[in-house]
Amino acid sequence: MDGTPSDLFDVSRFEAGRNRLASLAYRLLGSAADAEDAVQDAFLHWQAADRSLIKVPEAWLTKVVTNLCLDRLRSAQARRERTAGAWLPEPLLDGDPMLGPADTFEQRESVSLAVLMLMERLSPVERAVYVLREAFSHSHGEIAEILGLTEAASQQHLHRARARIAAGQRRRDEVDPAVARRLVEEFLAAATSGRTERLVALLTDDAVAISDGAGLAKKLLRYETPERIAAIARAGLKSTPAKQRLAGGASAVHYALLNGAPAILFVPDGKVVGAITFDLVEGRIAMVRGVAAPDRLVRLTEAWRRYEQGVPLIAEW
């Protein structure tokens, strides 16, 4: 690129759509770092293309990013990582532009951690059709052009994707801010004080907890029954000198919203070292997810440092 006014204008056109492209890539890949890489690769394609022949840049870039993401999802490395059962989507702080459009229920659902996990059950093409249709409202004609399908095939992929996600979906309520915060505060207080009975009462009868084991476990750690989850939460949320050393110091524990879900963050010296998110059903907790793998918390830390953090739930944990 030689820096001519035309080139600079074309860079500006790309940058104007960067957040939308990153939001698309994040929904397809579940990883902010991978989404950023895909968008940067798309920029290189944009630079190399004869842009005078591109009639609708937004459509052209959507097609490029979608297919770059499909290549990543189809790669042997991605298949090994994701089928090993050690994969959790990367949580993002509400307000992060990578979360993208959130005007409709379908858009909010498509970026929830629950649905991002369920999308792992889909084939790459089903995932792409689902995201393009549900989150970005593309017509089946547009999706067919992006993916090289017929409109009928696009409709069939969407039908299968919706059915597979519905089959695996657990009940979840849209978050009432006051109720969500109260439940999370009660859960944290009960866990840190060792009140097992109160913890059990806060959980639904079919509650599930999963953890990435700080990225050290070969598979996701999974716990079922309120009693088992309460025991794990009590042990895991008890502060000890060893945990503080591992975290790099005493943590402040903050309340936040991640991908639309209530959460608590463990933050020593401005760095997020752990996040726990909660799905709620009828005033109780139905799902607990723990993320502590360092590579899954990089963007969250960057966003948190720019965020108006407020008073922590626990000043020193």
Disulfide bonds with the S-S distance in Angstrom:
none
